[in-house]
Amino acid sequence: MDIVYISDLKVDTVIGIYDWERRIRQTVSLDLEMVADISRAAASDHIDDALNYKAIGKRIIQYIEDSDFQLVETLAERVAQLVLEEFGVAWLKLRLSKPGALRGSRDVGVIIERGERT
């Protein structure tokens, strides 16, 4: 199968366990790989036959901006569920990071895979 991806999508949200984190918005960064058969879209050259990464990106941005989870683990799981259910993606790999969360590190986060890779 082919992979459609979104790389380094930055979104501001409320995320964290500390009181000060609950009062501010922080940036999270998301990388997303989604399995898709692109042959039909390639043959037709029409967006209706493609996995529309713009629509997926806009939906993820809206969801994350409106969220206020404590853990990146929860946010990652919910975003994965959203993509699988709303866009009919069979398998995805999602990397969600929180830049600046650990002094001395560029970022920290989680990488999850969900669904069936066919």
C-alpha angles and dihedrals in degrees: 000000000000127000127229111194145188116202131202097350105180120206132172116227145144106271132153147069101248124089092239090053091054090059099052140049118245130191120249123188124216134197116187131187118187128186113236138156102235097181095097092050091045091053096046098034087215127130092222088069094049135079096254105227091182092058090045092048093049092049092049092049092051092047095048094044089054095045129092107187124160097217132049086217091064093044092050092050093049094047090050091051091049093053094044094048104035099039102033094239111165097203137009142176115210129190114192119183136181109211116216095016093121122040111240093023128095090221146328131213149116138287118207136176121205135179132020119309105217 
